Amino acid sequence: MPHGDIETYYEKDAWHSRVEGETEPFHTSENKGPEIVAGRDEARRRQVEHLIRNLDGTIGERSTYGHDPRNVHG
């Protein structure tokens, strides 16, 4: 299993989710909502970070699901 984070992004009139560093998405949807769910579920399963990109490619949101490098109390 690849160890990269999960990236949800918009390209060619559709939303996609892929493992960072991979060229092919593992899931595609016409709508952002279902694609975020698919990306989040895969990030949770792999216990990695999920990056959700805006239409312009900038990171709009990021969530970590395990292996958080920071020692945050609270």
N, C-alpha and C positions, 0 to 999 in steps of 0.2 A: 504494500500500500504506500503511495507517495506520502511524504511528510509535510508538504506545503500547506499554506493557509488557503482558505476558500475565498474566491473573489466572485461577486455578482456584479455584472456590468451590462451595458446596452451597446449593441452593435448590429448593424444590418437589419434594422426594423424589428428587433426582438431582444429580450432579456436573456442572459445566459449566466450559468454558474460553472466555474472550473477551478481546478487546483492550480494555484499560482505556479508558473513555470511550465504548465502544460499548454499545448496549443488548442486542443479540442475541448469544448465544454462537455460536462457530464449531464447537463440538463438545460433545456431551453423552453421559454414560454413567451407568449405574446404580451403578457402583463407583468408588471414589476412585482406585485404582491405574491403571486404563487412562486415566483423565482426566488424571492427573499426567503420564503419558507423552505424551499428545496436546498438553498445554500446554507441556511442556518441549521437544518437537520443534519446535513453532511458535516458541517463544522463541529457540531455537538458529538456526532458519532466518532469523528477523528480526534476530538479534543484539541482543536486548533482555533485560530482567529478567523472571523468572518468579516470581510471587507465589502461594503456595499458602495458602489461607485455611482456618482451622479451622471446625468446624460453627457456632461462635458468630460468625464473621465476622472474628475477629482473624487477623493474619498469623502463620502457624505456621512458614513456611519461605520463604526467598527466595534465588534464585540468579541471577547475572548471566552472560549469554552474549555478551560483547563490549561494547564502548563503556563499560567500567567507568570512572567519573569519577575514581576514586581512583588514586594512584600507589603501588601496593603492590609491594614487592620480596619475592622469595622464592619 
